[in-house]
Amino acid sequence: MKFFVWSVLIFSLLGSALAVIYCKYSTRLLFIEIQKQERELDKEAITWGQLQLEITTLTAENRVEIEASNQLKMFLPNRGKIIYIKP
């Protein structure tokens, strides 16, 4: 009878020890995955910030005027040379 009780206690102890090891291993794997996802999130946040900056730059009101003068060599005419046409 004592042998049976000791056997059950030893198997219970081994079972719980293996369960603790498995839980610890699973926790470490999940922690590693969380760290990978956080690094990816940081990269995406940097990309998002860069895209927001680019949108702000591209939608600036004077951008068309700057591009016209730099790339197309266009300029605003003098007020006297502007002709207004009534519809």
Secondary structure as UniProt FT lines:
FT   HELIX           2..58
FT   TURN            61..62
FT   HELIX           63..70
FT   HELIX           79..81
//
